[in-house]
Amino acid sequence: MSKKFGTASLKTPRKFLAGKKKELSSVIKTVLPAGMAAPAPPLGPMLGQRGIPITSFCADFNMKTAHFRQGIPLDVAINIKKDRSFTLDINVPSEEWLILSACGATEPIRRPSKRQPGVDQPPTGAVSLKHIYHIAATRQMHEQFKYHNLQELSQLVAYKCKELNVHVLDQVDQQTADYYLNWRQTWETEEDRLIQAEQEALESMRK
């Protein structure tokens, strides 16, 4: 990694927050899959108890997110007005989802264990500085961060990579990406085998 990224503290402007509170009875912040909102729990009961017609909501949300790839988890703010009408603030996916997608993972690497002594645990994956920039640019489209510059957001993304145990490299070509993914897959496959062996041993002792 050619640069050291520090943490960044971003504060949403007061004017923005004040404007959001006008004529609202409540705001629900949740994550919904693009084009796949359905009346099933927890969404249905959550909106039903506030008097929002769930069928109308799902149709509206699915229409407004049709241009996204179906199933992408989107940050959504449901602004419920005092007359029980609503508006939607549909934002880009979370920072974590964008980072994991960039490194080809669906979830962070598991916590370290003592099952494989002497074997280095792999990172979750690897992203490039270019990935950091593009993720920051995507996050800038989020309503909450539209007033902040790319340098601040890049610092936040890099810090989140550290939390997720994702390595940040100058460049990541296909060979490098495959190396990290294979390293992780090999480690997790062995971990699964050892867990299964432990469970079988416990079951045999109980008999």
FIKOLZA-1660 file (N, C-alpha, C; in steps of 0.1 Angstrom, whole numbers, plus 5000, padded with zeros to 4 digits):
% residues 207
   i   px   py   pz ch aa at
   1 5008 4988 5000  A  M  N
   1 5000 5000 5000  A  M CA
   1 5009 5012 5000  A  M  C
   2 5007 5021 4991  A  S  N
   2 5016 5032 4989  A  S CA
   2 5013 5044 4998  A  S  C
   3 5001 5045 5004  A  K  N
   3 4997 5056 5012  A  K CA
   3 4991 5051 5025  A  K  C
   4 4992 5059 5035  A  K  N
   4 4986 5056 5048  A  K CA
   4 4973 5065 5049  A  K  C
   5 4962 5058 5051  A  F  N
   5 4949 5065 5052  A  F CA
   5 4946 5066 5067  A  F  C
   6 4942 5078 5071  A  G  N
   6 4938 5080 5085  A  G CA
   6 4923 5078 5086  A  G  C
   7 4917 5080 5098  A  T  N
   7 4903 5080 5099  A  T CA
   7 4897 5093 5096  A  T  C
   8 4885 5094 5093  A  A  N
   8 4878 5106 5090  A  A CA
   8 4865 5107 5097  A  A  C
   9 4862 5119 5102  A  S  N
   9 4850 5122 5110  A  S CA
   9 4841 5131 5101  A  S  C
  10 4830 5126 5097  A  L  N
  10 4821 5133 5088  A  L CA
  10 4809 5137 5096  A  L  C
  11 4805 5150 5095  A  K  N
  11 4793 5155 5102  A  K CA
  11 4784 5160 5091  A  K  C
  12 4771 5156 5092  A  T  N
  12 4761 5160 5083  A  T CA
  12 4757 5174 5086  A  T  C
  13 4756 5183 5077  A  P  N
  13 4753 5197 5079  A  P CA
  13 4739 5199 5086  A  P  C
  14 4738 5208 5096  A  R  N
  14 4726 5210 5104  A  R CA
  14 4714 5214 5095  A  R  C
  15 4717 5222 5084  A  K  N
  15 4706 5226 5076  A  K CA
  15 4700 5214 5069  A  K  C
  16 4708 5204 5065  A  F  N
  16 4703 5192 5059  A  F CA
  16 4694 5184 5068  A  F  C
  17 4698 5183 5081  A  L  N
  17 4690 5176 5091  A  L CA
  17 4677 5183 5094  A  L  C
  18 4678 5196 5095  A  A  N
  18 4666 5204 5099  A  A CA
  18 4656 5203 5088  A  A  C
  19 4660 5203 5075  A  G  N
  19 4651 5202 5064  A  G CA
  19 4644 5189 5064  A  G  C
  20 4650 5178 5068  A  K  N
  20 4644 5165 5068  A  K CA
  20 4633 5164 5079  A  K  C
  21 4634 5172 5089  A  K  N
  21 4624 5170 5100  A  K CA
  21 4611 5177 5098  A  K  C
  22 4610 5186 5087  A  K  N
  22 4598 5193 5085  A  K CA
  22 4587 5184 5080  A  K  C
  23 4576 5185 5087  A  E  N
  23 4563 5179 5083  A  E CA
  23 4564 5163 5084  A  E  C
  24 4574 5158 5091  A  L  N
  24 4576 5143 5092  A  L CA
  24 4571 5139 5106  A  L  C
  25 4564 5127 5106  A  S  N
  25 4560 5121 5118  A  S CA
  25 4571 5111 5123  A  S  C
  26 4577 5105 5113  A  S  N
  26 4588 5095 5116  A  S CA
  26 4596 5092 5104  A  S  C
  27 4608 5087 5106  A  V  N
  27 4617 5083 5095  A  V CA
  27 4622 5069 5098  A  V  C
  28 4620 5060 5089  A  I  N
  28 4625 5046 5091  A  I CA
  28 4637 5044 5082  A  I  C
  29 4648 5040 5088  A  K  N
  29 4660 5037 5080  A  K CA
  29 4662 5022 5080  A  K  C
  30 4663 5017 5068  A  T  N
  30 4664 5002 5066  A  T CA
  30 4672 4999 5054  A  T  C
  31 4674 4986 5051  A  V  N
  31 4681 4981 5039  A  V CA
  31 4671 4972 5032  A  V  C
  32 4669 4975 5019  A  L  N
  32 4660 4967 5011  A  L CA
  32 4667 4963 4998  A  L  C
  33 4664 4951 4993  A  P  N
  33 4670 4946 4981  A  P CA
  33 4663 4953 4969  A  P  C
  34 4671 4958 4959  A  A  N
  34 4666 4965 4948  A  A CA
  34 4656 4956 4940  A  A  C
  35 4644 4962 4937  A  G  N
  35 4634 4955 4929  A  G CA
  35 4627 4943 4936  A  G  C
  36 4630 4941 4949  A  M  N
  36 4625 4929 4955  A  M CA
  36 4617 4932 4968  A  M  C
  37 4612 4944 4970  A  A  N
  37 4605 4947 4982  A  A CA
  37 4592 4939 4982  A  A  C
  38 4588 4933 4993  A  A  N
  38 4577 4924 4995  A  A CA
  38 4570 4926 5008  A  A  C
  39 4556 4923 5009  A  P  N
  39 4549 4926 5021  A  P CA
  39 4553 4917 5033  A  P  C
  40 4562 4908 5031  A  A  N
  40 4565 4898 5041  A  A CA
  40 4572 4906 5053  A  A  C
  41 4573 4900 5065  A  P  N
  41 4580 4906 5076  A  P CA
  41 4595 4906 5072  A  P  C
  42 4602 4916 5078  A  P  N
  42 4598 4926 5088  A  P CA
  42 4592 4939 5082  A  P  C
  43 4593 4940 5068  A  L  N
  43 4588 4952 5062  A  L CA
  43 4573 4955 5063  A  L  C
  44 4565 4944 5061  A  G  N
  44 4551 4946 5061  A  G CA
  44 4546 4951 5075  A  G  C
  45 4549 4944 5086  A  P  N
  45 4544 4949 5099  A  P CA
  45 4550 4962 5103  A  P  C
  46 4562 4965 5099  A  M  N
  46 4569 4977 5102  A  M CA
  46 4561 4989 5096  A  M  C
  47 4557 4988 5084  A  L  N
  47 4550 4999 5077  A  L CA
  47 4535 4998 5081  A  L  C
  48 4529 4986 5082  A  G  N
  48 4515 4985 5086  A  G CA
  48 4511 4992 5098  A  G  C
  49 4520 4991 5109  A  Q  N
  49 4516 4998 5121  A  Q CA
  49 4517 5013 5121  A  Q  C
  50 4523 5018 5110  A  R  N
  50 4523 5033 5108  A  R CA
  50 4513 5037 5097  A  R  C
  51 4504 5028 5093  A  G  N
  51 4494 5031 5084  A  G CA
  51 4498 5033 5069  A  G  C
  52 4510 5027 5066  A  I  N
  52 4514 5028 5052  A  I CA
  52 4509 5016 5044  A  I  C
  53 4502 5018 5033  A  P  N
  53 4498 5007 5025  A  P CA
  53 4510 4999 5019  A  P  C
  54 4512 4987 5023  A  I  N
  54 4524 4980 5020  A  I CA
  54 4525 4977 5005  A  I  C
  55 4513 4973 4999  A  T  N
  55 4513 4970 4985  A  T CA
  55 4518 4982 4976  A  T  C
  56 4512 4994 4980  A  S  N
  56 4516 5006 4973  A  S CA
  56 4531 5009 4975  A  S  C
  57 4535 5007 4987  A  F  N
  57 4550 5010 4990  A  F CA
  57 4559 5001 4981  A  F  C
  58 4556 4988 4981  A  C  N
  58 4564 4978 4974  A  C CA
  58 4565 4981 4959  A  C  C
  59 4553 4985 4953  A  A  N
  59 4552 4988 4939  A  A CA
  59 4561 5001 4936  A  A  C
  60 4560 5011 4945  A  D  N
  60 4567 5023 4943  A  D CA
  60 4582 5020 4944  A  D  C
  61 4586 5013 4955  A  F  N
  61 4600 5010 4956  A  F CA
  61 4606 5002 4945  A  F  C
  62 4599 4992 4941  A  N  N
  62 4604 4983 4931  A  N CA
  62 4605 4990 4917  A  N  C
  63 4596 4999 4914  A  M  N
  63 4597 5007 4902  A  M CA
  63 4609 5017 4903  A  M  C
  64 4611 5023 4914  A  K  N
  64 4622 5033 4915  A  K CA
  64 4636 5027 4916  A  K  C
  65 4636 5014 4918  A  T  N
  65 4649 5007 4919  A  T CA
  65 4651 4997 4908  A  T  C
  66 4643 4998 4897  A  A  N
  66 4644 4989 4886  A  A CA
  66 4657 4990 4878  A  A  C
  67 4663 5002 4879  A  H  N
  67 4676 5004 4872  A  H CA
  67 4688 4998 4879  A  H  C
  68 4686 4994 4891  A  F  N
  68 4697 4987 4898  A  F CA
  68 4697 4972 4895  A  F  C
  69 4708 4965 4897  A  R  N
  69 4708 4951 4896  A  R CA
  69 4699 4945 4907  A  R  C
  70 4690 4936 4903  A  Q  N
  70 4680 4931 4913  A  Q CA
  70 4687 4924 4924  A  Q  C
  71 4682 4928 4936  A  G  N
  71 4688 4921 4948  A  G CA
  71 4699 4929 4955  A  G  C
  72 4704 4939 4949  A  I  N
  72 4715 4947 4956  A  I CA
  72 4709 4954 4968  A  I  C
  73 4715 4952 4980  A  P  N
  73 4710 4958 4992  A  P CA
  73 4712 4974 4992  A  P  C
  74 4701 4981 4993  A  L  N
  74 4702 4996 4992  A  L CA
  74 4698 5002 5005  A  L  C
  75 4705 5012 5009  A  D  N
  75 4702 5020 5021  A  D CA
  75 4689 5028 5018  A  D  C
  76 4679 5027 5026  A  V  N
  76 4666 5034 5023  A  V CA
  76 4662 5041 5035  A  V  C
  77 4657 5054 5033  A  A  N
  77 4651 5062 5044  A  A CA
  77 4636 5064 5039  A  A  C
  78 4627 5059 5048  A  I  N
  78 4613 5060 5045  A  I CA
  78 4608 5072 5053  A  I  C
  79 4605 5083 5047  A  N  N
  79 4600 5095 5054  A  N CA
  79 4585 5095 5054  A  N  C
  80 4580 5093 5066  A  I  N
  80 4565 5092 5068  A  I CA
  80 4560 5105 5073  A  I  C
  81 4551 5111 5065  A  K  N
  81 4545 5124 5069  A  K CA
  81 4533 5122 5078  A  K  C
  82 4529 5134 5084  A  K  N
  82 4518 5133 5094  A  K CA
  82 4505 5129 5088  A  K  C
  83 4503 5131 5075  A  D  N
  83 4491 5126 5068  A  D CA
  83 4492 5111 5064  A  D  C
  84 4503 5105 5068  A  R  N
  84 4505 5090 5065  A  R CA
  84 4510 5088 5050  A  R  C
  85 4512 5098 5043  A  S  N
  85 4519 5097 5030  A  S CA
  85 4533 5095 5033  A  S  C
  86 4541 5091 5022  A  F  N
  86 4555 5088 5025  A  F CA
  86 4563 5092 5012  A  F  C
  87 4576 5095 5015  A  T  N
  87 4586 5097 5004  A  T CA
  87 4598 5088 5007  A  T  C
  88 4605 5084 4996  A  L  N
  88 4616 5075 4997  A  L CA
  88 4629 5082 4994  A  L  C
  89 4639 5081 5002  A  D  N
  89 4653 5084 4999  A  D CA
  89 4661 5071 4997  A  D  C
  90 4663 5068 4984  A  I  N
  90 4669 5055 4981  A  I CA
  90 4684 5058 4978  A  I  C
  91 4693 5052 4985  A  N  N
  91 4707 5055 4984  A  N CA
  91 4715 5043 4979  A  N  C
  92 4728 5045 4978  A  V  N
  92 4736 5034 4973  A  V CA
  92 4739 5024 4984  A  V  C
  93 4744 5012 4980  A  P  N
  93 4747 5002 4990  A  P CA
  93 4756 5007 5001  A  P  C
  94 4757 4999 5012  A  S  N
  94 4766 5003 5023  A  S CA
  94 4780 5001 5019  A  S  C
  95 4789 5008 5026  A  E  N
  95 4803 5008 5024  A  E CA
  95 4808 4993 5025  A  E  C
  96 4804 4986 5035  A  E  N
  96 4808 4972 5036  A  E CA
  96 4805 4964 5024  A  E  C
  97 4792 4965 5019  A  W  N
  97 4788 4957 5008  A  W CA
  97 4797 4960 4995  A  W  C
  98 4799 4973 4993  A  L  N
  98 4807 4977 4982  A  L CA
  98 4822 4972 4983  A  L  C
  99 4827 4972 4994  A  I  N
  99 4841 4967 4996  A  I CA
  99 4842 4952 4994  A  I  C
 100 4833 4945 5000  A  L  N
 100 4833 4930 4999  A  L CA
 100 4830 4926 4984  A  L  C
 101 4821 4933 4977  A  S  N
 101 4819 4930 4963  A  S CA
 101 4831 4933 4955  A  S  C
 102 4839 4944 4958  A  A  N
 102 4851 4947 4951  A  A CA
 102 4861 4936 4952  A  A  C
 103 4862 4929 4964  A  C  N
 103 4872 4919 4965  A  C CA
 103 4867 4905 4963  A  C  C
 104 4854 4904 4958  A  G  N
 104 4849 4891 4955  A  G CA
 104 4844 4883 4966  A  G  C
 105 4841 4889 4978  A  A  N
 105 4837 4882 4990  A  A CA
 105 4822 4885 4993  A  A  C
 106 4815 4877 5000  A  T  N
 106 4802 4879 5004  A  T CA
 106 4801 4883 5019  A  T  C
 107 4811 4880 5027  A  E  N
 107 4812 4883 5041  A  E CA
 107 4826 4884 5045  A  E  C
 108 4829 4891 5057  A  P  N
 108 4843 4891 5062  A  P CA
 108 4848 4878 5065  A  P  C
 109 4861 4877 5066  A  I  N
 109 4868 4864 5070  A  I CA
 109 4864 4861 5084  A  I  C
 110 4863 4848 5088  A  R  N
 110 4859 4844 5101  A  R CA
 110 4870 4849 5111  A  R  C
 111 4866 4848 5124  A  R  N
 111 4875 4852 5135  A  R CA
 111 4886 4841 5135  A  R  C
 112 4898 4845 5139  A  P  N
 112 4909 4835 5140  A  P CA
 112 4905 4824 5150  A  P  C
 113 4910 4812 5148  A  S  N
 113 4908 4801 5157  A  S CA
 113 4921 4794 5159  A  S  C
 114 4921 4784 5168  A  K  N
 114 4933 4777 5171  A  K CA
 114 4933 4763 5165  A  K  C
 115 4925 4761 5155  A  R  N
 115 4923 4748 5148  A  R CA
 115 4935 4746 5139  A  R  C
 116 4941 4756 5133  A  Q  N
 116 4952 4754 5124  A  Q CA
 116 4964 4761 5129  A  Q  C
 117 4971 4756 5139  A  P  N
 117 4983 4762 5144  A  P CA
 117 4994 4763 5134  A  P  C
 118 5001 4774 5134  A  G  N
 118 5012 4776 5124  A  G CA
 118 5008 4780 5110  A  G  C
 119 4995 4781 5108  A  V  N
 119 4990 4784 5095  A  V CA
 119 4984 4799 5095  A  V  C
 120 4989 4807 5087  A  D  N
 120 4985 4821 5087  A  D CA
 120 4971 4822 5082  A  D  C
 121 4963 4830 5089  A  Q  N
 121 4949 4832 5085  A  Q CA
 121 4949 4842 5073  A  Q  C
 122 4942 4840 5063  A  P  N
 122 4942 4849 5051  A  P CA
 122 4933 4861 5055  A  P  C
 123 4935 4872 5047  A  P  N
 123 4926 4884 5049  A  P CA
 123 4913 4881 5042  A  P  C
 124 4903 4890 5044  A  T  N
 124 4890 4888 5037  A  T CA
 124 4892 4888 5022  A  T  C
 125 4901 4897 5017  A  G  N
 125 4904 4898 5003  A  G CA
 125 4913 4910 5001  A  G  C
 126 4914 4915 4988  A  A  N
 126 4922 4926 4985  A  A CA
 126 4915 4935 4975  A  A  C
 127 4917 4948 4977  A  V  N
 127 4912 4959 4968  A  V CA
 127 4924 4968 4964  A  V  C
 128 4922 4975 4954  A  S  N
 128 4933 4984 4949  A  S CA
 128 4929 4999 4953  A  S  C
 129 4939 5008 4952  A  L  N
 129 4936 5022 4955  A  L CA
 129 4925 5027 4945  A  L  C
 130 4925 5022 4933  A  K  N
 130 4915 5026 4924  A  K CA
 130 4901 5022 4929  A  K  C
 131 4900 5010 4935  A  H  N
 131 4888 5005 4941  A  H CA
 131 4883 5015 4952  A  H  C
 132 4893 5019 4960  A  I  N
 132 4890 5028 4971  A  I CA
 132 4884 5041 4965  A  I  C
 133 4889 5046 4955  A  Y  N
 133 4885 5059 4949  A  Y CA
 133 4870 5057 4943  A  Y  C
 134 4868 5046 4936  A  H  N
 134 4855 5044 4930  A  H CA
 134 4844 5041 4941  A  H  C
 135 4848 5034 4951  A  I  N
 135 4838 5032 4962  A  I CA
 135 4835 5045 4969  A  I  C
 136 4845 5054 4971  A  A  N
 136 4843 5067 4977  A  A CA
 136 4834 5075 4968  A  A  C
 137 4836 5075 4955  A  A  N
 137 4828 5082 4945  A  A CA
 137 4813 5077 4946  A  A  C
 138 4812 5064 4947  A  T  N
 138 4798 5059 4948  A  T CA
 138 4791 5063 4961  A  T  C
 139 4799 5063 4972  A  R  N
 139 4793 5067 4985  A  R CA
 139 4790 5082 4985  A  R  C
 140 4797 5090 4977  A  Q  N
 140 4794 5104 4976  A  Q CA
 140 4780 5106 4970  A  Q  C
 141 4774 5097 4963  A  M  N
 141 4761 5098 4958  A  M CA
 141 4750 5095 4969  A  M  C
 142 4755 5091 4981  A  H  N
 142 4746 5088 4992  A  H CA
 142 4741 5102 4997  A  H  C
 143 4729 5103 5001  A  E  N
 143 4723 5116 5006  A  E CA
 143 4731 5121 5017  A  E  C
 144 4736 5113 5026  A  Q  N
 144 4743 5117 5038  A  Q CA
 144 4757 5123 5035  A  Q  C
 145 4763 5118 5024  A  F  N
 145 4777 5122 5022  A  F CA
 145 4779 5131 5010  A  F  C
 146 4768 5136 5004  A  K  N
 146 4769 5144 4992  A  K CA
 146 4777 5157 4994  A  K  C
 147 4778 5162 5006  A  Y  N
 147 4785 5175 5009  A  Y CA
 147 4800 5173 5012  A  Y  C
 148 4805 5160 5012  A  H  N
 148 4818 5157 5016  A  H CA
 148 4827 5154 5004  A  H  C
 149 4840 5157 5005  A  N  N
 149 4848 5155 4993  A  N CA
 149 4854 5141 4992  A  N  C
 150 4860 5137 4981  A  L  N
 150 4864 5124 4979  A  L CA
 150 4876 5120 4988  A  L  C
 151 4884 5129 4992  A  Q  N
 151 4895 5126 5000  A  Q CA
 151 4890 5121 5014  A  Q  C
 152 4880 5128 5020  A  E  N
 152 4875 5124 5032  A  E CA
 152 4868 5110 5031  A  E  C
 153 4860 5108 5020  A  L  N
 153 4854 5096 5019  A  L CA
 153 4863 5084 5016  A  L  C
 154 4874 5087 5009  A  S  N
 154 4884 5077 5006  A  S CA
 154 4891 5072 5019  A  S  C
 155 4893 5082 5028  A  Q  N
 155 4898 5078 5041  A  Q CA
 155 4889 5069 5049  A  Q  C
 156 4876 5072 5048  A  L  N
 156 4866 5064 5055  A  L CA
 156 4866 5049 5049  A  L  C
 157 4866 5049 5036  A  V  N
 157 4866 5036 5029  A  V CA
 157 4878 5027 5033  A  V  C
 158 4890 5034 5033  A  A  N
 158 4902 5027 5037  A  A CA
 158 4902 5022 5051  A  A  C
 159 4896 5030 5060  A  Y  N
 159 4895 5026 5074  A  Y CA
 159 4886 5014 5075  A  Y  C
 160 4875 5014 5067  A  K  N
 160 4865 5003 5068  A  K CA
 160 4872 4990 5063  A  K  C
 161 4880 4992 5053  A  C  N
 161 4888 4980 5048  A  C CA
 161 4896 4974 5059  A  C  C
 162 4902 4982 5067  A  K  N
 162 4910 4977 5078  A  K CA
 162 4901 4970 5088  A  K  C
 163 4889 4975 5091  A  E  N
 163 4880 4968 5100  A  E CA
 163 4876 4954 5094  A  E  C
 164 4874 4954 5081  A  L  N
 164 4870 4941 5075  A  L CA
 164 4881 4932 5072  A  L  C
 165 4894 4936 5075  A  N  N
 165 4906 4928 5072  A  N CA
 165 4907 4926 5057  A  N  C
 166 4905 4937 5050  A  V  N
 166 4907 4937 5035  A  V CA
 166 4920 4944 5032  A  V  C
 167 4929 4938 5025  A  H  N
 167 4942 4944 5022  A  H CA
 167 4940 4955 5011  A  H  C
 168 4946 4966 5012  A  V  N
 168 4946 4976 5002  A  V CA
 168 4960 4977 4995  A  V  C
 169 4960 4974 4982  A  L  N
 169 4972 4973 4974  A  L CA
 169 4972 4984 4964  A  L  C
 170 4984 4987 4958  A  D  N
 170 4985 4997 4948  A  D CA
 170 4976 4993 4936  A  D  C
 171 4978 4980 4932  A  Q  N
 171 4970 4975 4921  A  Q CA
 171 4966 4961 4924  A  Q  C
 172 4955 4957 4918  A  V  N
 172 4950 4943 4920  A  V CA
 172 4946 4938 4906  A  V  C
 173 4955 4929 4900  A  D  N
 173 4951 4923 4887  A  D CA
 173 4944 4910 4890  A  D  C
 174 4939 4903 4880  A  Q  N
 174 4931 4891 4882  A  Q CA
 174 4939 4880 4889  A  Q  C
 175 4952 4879 4886  A  Q  N
 175 4961 4869 4892  A  Q CA
 175 4962 4871 4907  A  Q  C
 176 4963 4884 4911  A  T  N
 176 4964 4887 4925  A  T CA
 176 4950 4885 4932  A  T  C
 177 4939 4888 4926  A  A  N
 177 4926 4886 4931  A  A CA
 177 4924 4871 4933  A  A  C
 178 4928 4863 4924  A  D  N
 178 4926 4848 4925  A  D CA
 178 4934 4842 4936  A  D  C
 179 4946 4848 4938  A  Y  N
 179 4955 4843 4948  A  Y CA
 179 4949 4845 4962  A  Y  C
 180 4943 4857 4964  A  Y  N
 180 4937 4860 4977  A  Y CA
 180 4924 4851 4979  A  Y  C
 181 4916 4850 4969  A  L  N
 181 4904 4842 4970  A  L CA
 181 4907 4827 4973  A  L  C
 182 4918 4822 4966  A  N  N
 182 4922 4808 4967  A  N CA
 182 4927 4805 4981  A  N  C
 183 4935 4815 4986  A  W  N
 183 4941 4814 4999  A  W CA
 183 4930 4813 5010  A  W  C
 184 4920 4822 5008  A  R  N
 184 4909 4822 5018  A  R CA
 184 4901 4809 5017  A  R  C
 185 4898 4805 5005  A  Q  N
 185 4890 4793 5003  A  Q CA
 185 4897 4781 5009  A  Q  C
 186 4910 4779 5007  A  T  N
 186 4917 4768 5012  A  T CA
 186 4917 4768 5027  A  T  C
 187 4919 4780 5033  A  W  N
 187 4919 4781 5048  A  W CA
 187 4905 4777 5053  A  W  C
 188 4894 4783 5047  A  E  N
 188 4881 4780 5052  A  E CA
 188 4876 4766 5050  A  E  C
 189 4881 4760 5039  A  T  N
 189 4877 4746 5037  A  T CA
 189 4884 4737 5048  A  T  C
 190 4896 4739 5051  A  E  N
 190 4903 4732 5061  A  E CA
 190 4896 4734 5075  A  E  C
 191 4892 4747 5077  A  E  N
 191 4885 4750 5090  A  E CA
 191 4872 4743 5091  A  E  C
 192 4865 4742 5080  A  D  N
 192 4852 4734 5080  A  D CA
 192 4855 4720 5083  A  D  C
 193 4865 4714 5077  A  R  N
 193 4869 4700 5079  A  R CA
 193 4872 4697 5094  A  R  C
 194 4879 4706 5100  A  L  N
 194 4883 4704 5114  A  L CA
 194 4871 4706 5123  A  L  C
 195 4862 4715 5120  A  I  N
 195 4850 4717 5128  A  I CA
 195 4841 4705 5127  A  I  C
 196 4840 4699 5115  A  Q  N
 196 4832 4687 5114  A  Q CA
 196 4838 4675 5121  A  Q  C
 197 4852 4675 5122  A  A  N
 197 4858 4664 5129  A  A CA
 197 4856 4665 5144  A  A  C
 198 4856 4678 5149  A  E  N
 198 4853 4681 5163  A  E CA
 198 4839 4676 5167  A  E  C
 199 4830 4680 5158  A  Q  N
 199 4816 4676 5161  A  Q CA
 199 4814 4661 5161  A  Q  C
 200 4820 4654 5152  A  E  N
 200 4819 4639 5151  A  E CA
 200 4825 4633 5163  A  E  C
 201 4836 4639 5168  A  A  N
 201 4843 4633 5180  A  A CA
 201 4834 4635 5192  A  A  C
 202 4827 4647 5193  A  L  N
 202 4819 4649 5205  A  L CA
 202 4806 4639 5204  A  L  C
 203 4801 4637 5193  A  E  N
 203 4790 4628 5191  A  E CA
 203 4793 4614 5195  A  E  C
 204 4805 4610 5191  A  S  N
 204 4810 4596 5194  A  S CA
 204 4812 4594 5209  A  S  C
 205 4816 4605 5216  A  M  N
 205 4818 4604 5231  A  M CA
 205 4805 4603 5238  A  M  C
 206 4794 4609 5232  A  R  N
 206 4781 4609 5239  A  R CA
 206 4774 4595 5238  A  R  C
 207 4779 4587 5228  A  K  N
 207 4772 4574 5226  A  K CA
 207 4777 4564 5236  A  K  C
% end
